Structure formats: C-alpha cells, structure tokens
Amino acid sequence: MAFLHDLPIADLIANYGYIAIFVIITLESAGVPCPGETVLISAAVYAGSTGNLNIGLVIAAAAAAAILGDNVGYWAGRRWGMHLLLRYGHIIALDHGRLKLGQYLFRRHGGKIVFFGRFTAMLRAYAALLAGVNRLDVRRFFAFNALGGIIWAASMGIGSYYCGRSIEHIVGPVGLTLLALVVFGGLALWLFVRRHEARLLSEAELAIPGPLA
C-alpha cells in the first residue's frame, strides 16, 4: 500500500471524500502502513475551509474506520499470532515462559495500551494486533478500542476543523511527546520485568496455568 503515500492527500479527499477517510484509516488500524492521521487532519481542515465535507461525518467515518481496522488486527493476532510465536518465538528468545508472561502483563495493562496506542504513530497500527496475540479479554479490547477510536477521531477532527492548518504545527510536538512517554514507559517496564522476572514468571504461571494454545 506504499502507493498511497505517493498520492496527494488533498486530491484523495477532494475526489473520494468519506470513502478515502474510511479506507485509509481502516488499513492503517489493521496494520498496513498508511497516513491515517494525516488523512483525518487534512479532511477536517478541508471541511472547515470549503464546506464540501461535513465535519460530523468526517469524525464518524474516522472513528468507525479506526474501530473496524483495530478489530481486524486484533482478530488476526488472536487467530494466528500466538501460533506463530509458539512455533518460532525461540528464535528471538521468546520461550514458553516469556510468552505466558507477555499475556499476563497484557491482561493487567492491555486496556491502557490499546487506548493510548491510538494517539501514537508507532503503536496506532500495531496495538490491536499485540492485544490479539496476547489474548486481551475481548470485552476489554472492545471497550478501550471503541473509546480510543471515538476520542481520537473527535479530538483530532474538531481540533483540525477549528484551528485549520495551524494544527499541523501542534500535532508534531504532541506526537513526539506521547512517543517519548511510550518509549520511557516501555523502557521502565522492561527494566522492571528484568529485575523481577522470576517472580513475574511464577505469577504468570499461577494466573495462566497449563500450556498456551
């Protein structure tokens, strides 16, 4: 889908409107590298400056696409992800115990990852896939995914609609700040796991007894 990056976003929005918004954000949310957030921002700015699109429908299309795409990624990860890791995970030092530990940690914090992942470029395309691989409870995934998709679409859409092109200068620093927080949080979690791995492995075994399937 790299060709999508070569097409002018404004032309896609002007020619295909809500369909372009829905398709591109769905693909990005399902794990395909696409400029989903750029499309949302551009569509909202276009709606505000031309009146050719309705901002309510722009937000609705973006939220629906985010939720649908994340569901595709979640069920793909749930259906095939763990099977592949159980078979080939040892190649990247993911033995059975560490895979079970991943599930255990995702059960405790998976909702936060799914929600906040919607607002960061690195996680937006893969948080749902990871949630599926680590068997995050379906109801928790649905709740946090829907909440994240709706708030993301509404906040980015309304902000872009009223602030116009100036929002592009805001999104970059905000995105970098969120990315830094995610990286810092991930590093802190990694250090914590390394220090307490034996205890956490025991807790994971108690919480998820028996072999992973």
C-alpha positions as CSV (number, residue, x, y, z in Angstrom):
1,M,0.0,0.0,0.0
2,A,3.0,2.3,-0.3
3,F,1.4,3.9,-3.4
4,L,-1.0,5.7,-1.0
5,H,1.9,7.8,0.3
6,D,2.6,9.0,-3.3
7,L,-0.9,10.3,-4.0
8,P,-1.7,13.8,-2.9
9,I,-3.8,13.5,0.2
10,A,-5.8,16.6,-0.7
11,D,-6.7,15.0,-4.1
12,L,-7.8,11.8,-2.4
13,I,-10.1,13.7,-0.1
14,A,-11.5,16.0,-2.7
15,N,-12.2,13.2,-5.1
16,Y,-13.3,10.4,-2.8
17,G,-14.3,12.2,0.4
18,Y,-15.6,9.9,3.2
19,I,-14.6,6.8,1.3
20,A,-10.9,7.8,1.3
21,I,-11.0,8.6,5.0
22,F,-12.7,5.3,5.9
23,V,-10.4,3.1,3.7
24,I,-7.1,4.6,4.6
25,I,-7.7,4.8,8.4
26,T,-9.1,1.2,8.3
27,L,-6.0,0.0,6.6
28,E,-3.7,1.8,9.0
29,S,-5.5,0.5,12.0
30,A,-5.3,-3.0,10.7
31,G,-1.5,-2.8,10.5
32,V,-0.9,-1.6,6.9
33,P,1.4,1.5,6.8
34,C,-0.9,4.3,5.7
35,P,-1.2,8.0,6.6
36,G,-4.4,7.7,8.6
37,E,-3.9,10.6,11.0
38,T,-2.8,12.9,8.1
39,V,-6.0,12.0,6.2
40,L,-8.1,12.8,9.2
41,I,-6.4,16.1,9.8
42,S,-6.5,17.1,6.2
43,A,-10.2,16.1,5.8
44,A,-11.1,18.2,8.8
45,V,-9.2,21.2,7.5
46,Y,-10.8,20.7,4.1
47,A,-14.3,20.5,5.7
48,G,-13.7,23.7,7.6
49,S,-12.2,25.7,4.6
50,T,-14.5,24.5,1.8
51,G,-17.7,23.2,3.4
52,N,-17.7,20.3,0.9
53,L,-17.5,17.8,3.7
54,N,-19.5,17.6,6.9
55,I,-17.2,17.5,10.0
56,G,-19.6,15.3,11.8
57,L,-19.4,12.7,9.0
58,V,-15.6,13.1,8.8
59,I,-15.3,12.2,12.5
60,A,-17.9,9.4,12.2
61,A,-16.0,7.9,9.3
62,A,-12.7,8.1,11.0
63,A,-14.0,6.6,14.3
64,A,-15.8,3.8,12.5
65,A,-12.7,3.0,10.4
66,A,-10.4,3.1,13.5
67,I,-12.6,0.7,15.4
68,L,-13.1,-1.6,12.4
69,G,-9.4,-1.7,11.5
70,D,-8.3,-2.4,15.0
71,N,-10.8,-5.3,15.2
72,V,-9.3,-6.8,12.1
73,G,-5.8,-6.5,13.6
74,Y,-7.0,-7.9,16.9
75,W,-8.6,-11.0,15.5
76,A,-5.7,-11.6,13.1
77,G,-3.3,-11.5,16.1
78,R,-5.6,-13.7,18.2
79,R,-6.1,-16.2,15.4
80,W,-2.5,-16.6,14.0
81,G,-0.1,-14.6,16.2
82,M,0.4,-16.9,19.2
83,H,0.6,-20.0,16.9
84,L,3.5,-18.4,15.0
85,L,5.2,-17.3,18.2
86,L,4.9,-20.7,19.9
87,R,6.5,-22.2,16.8
88,Y,9.2,-19.7,16.0
89,G,9.4,-17.5,19.2
90,H,12.5,-19.2,20.4
91,I,14.4,-17.7,17.5
92,I,14.0,-14.3,19.2
93,A,14.3,-15.5,22.8
94,L,10.6,-15.8,23.4
95,D,10.3,-19.1,25.1
96,H,7.0,-20.5,26.5
97,G,7.5,-18.8,29.9
98,R,8.1,-15.4,28.4
99,L,5.1,-15.7,26.1
100,K,3.0,-16.5,29.1
101,L,4.5,-13.5,30.9
102,G,3.5,-11.3,28.0
103,Q,-0.1,-12.5,28.2
104,Y,-0.1,-11.9,31.9
105,L,1.2,-8.3,31.6
106,F,-1.2,-7.6,28.8
107,R,-4.1,-8.8,30.8
108,R,-3.2,-6.3,33.5
109,H,-2.3,-3.3,31.4
110,G,-3.6,-4.2,27.9
111,G,-6.6,-1.7,28.0
112,K,-4.2,1.2,28.6
113,I,-2.0,0.1,25.7
114,V,-4.9,-0.1,23.3
115,F,-6.4,3.2,24.3
116,F,-3.2,5.3,24.4
117,G,-1.8,3.5,21.4
118,R,-4.4,5.1,19.2
119,F,-2.7,8.5,19.9
120,T,0.9,7.5,19.0
121,A,2.2,6.8,15.5
122,M,4.3,3.8,16.4
123,L,1.6,2.0,18.3
124,R,-1.5,3.0,16.3
125,A,-1.0,0.3,13.7
126,Y,0.1,-2.5,16.0
127,A,-1.5,-2.1,19.4
128,A,-4.6,-4.0,18.4
129,L,-2.5,-6.8,16.8
130,L,-0.5,-7.1,20.0
131,A,-3.7,-7.2,22.0
132,G,-4.9,-10.1,19.9
133,V,-1.6,-12.0,20.2
134,N,-1.6,-11.6,23.9
135,R,-5.3,-12.6,24.2
136,L,-6.5,-9.4,25.8
137,D,-10.1,-10.1,27.0
138,V,-12.5,-9.4,24.1
139,R,-14.8,-7.2,26.1
140,R,-11.9,-5.1,27.5
141,F,-10.5,-4.7,24.0
142,F,-13.8,-3.7,22.5
143,A,-14.4,-1.1,25.3
144,F,-10.9,0.5,25.2
145,N,-10.7,0.3,21.4
146,A,-14.1,2.0,20.9
147,L,-13.3,4.7,23.4
148,G,-9.9,5.4,22.0
149,G,-11.1,5.4,18.4
150,I,-14.0,7.8,19.2
151,I,-12.0,10.2,21.3
152,W,-9.1,10.2,18.8
153,A,-11.3,10.9,15.9
154,A,-13.3,13.6,17.7
155,S,-10.3,15.4,19.2
156,M,-8.2,15.4,16.1
157,G,-11.2,16.2,13.8
158,I,-12.7,19.0,15.9
159,G,-9.2,20.5,16.7
160,S,-8.3,20.5,13.0
161,Y,-11.6,21.8,11.9
162,Y,-11.5,24.9,14.1
163,C,-7.7,25.5,14.2
164,G,-7.2,25.0,10.4
165,R,-3.7,24.4,9.1
166,S,-2.1,25.6,12.3
167,I,-3.0,22.2,13.9
168,E,-0.3,20.6,11.9
169,H,2.3,22.5,13.9
170,I,0.7,21.3,17.1
171,V,0.3,17.6,16.2
172,G,4.1,17.1,15.7
173,P,5.3,18.2,19.1
174,V,2.3,16.4,20.8
175,G,3.0,13.2,18.9
176,L,6.7,13.4,19.8
177,T,5.9,13.9,23.5
178,L,3.5,11.0,23.5
179,L,6.1,8.8,21.7
180,A,8.7,9.8,24.3
181,L,6.3,8.8,27.1
182,V,5.6,5.5,25.4
183,V,9.3,4.8,24.9
184,F,10.1,5.8,28.5
185,G,7.3,3.7,29.8
186,G,8.3,0.8,27.8
187,L,11.9,1.0,29.0
188,A,10.8,1.3,32.6
189,L,8.5,-1.7,32.1
190,W,11.4,-3.7,30.6
191,L,13.7,-2.8,33.5
192,F,11.1,-3.8,36.0
193,V,10.4,-7.1,34.2
194,R,14.2,-7.9,34.0
195,R,14.6,-7.2,37.7
196,H,11.5,-9.2,38.8
197,E,11.3,-11.7,36.0
198,A,11.4,-14.8,38.2
199,R,8.6,-13.6,40.4
200,L,6.6,-12.4,37.5
201,L,7.0,-15.8,35.7
202,S,5.7,-17.5,38.8
203,E,2.7,-15.1,39.0
204,A,2.1,-15.6,35.3
205,E,2.1,-19.4,35.7
206,L,-0.4,-19.2,38.6
207,A,-2.6,-16.8,36.6
208,I,-2.4,-18.8,33.4
209,P,-1.8,-22.4,34.3
210,G,-1.0,-25.1,31.7
211,P,0.3,-24.8,28.2
212,L,-0.5,-21.9,25.9
213,A,-2.7,-22.7,22.9
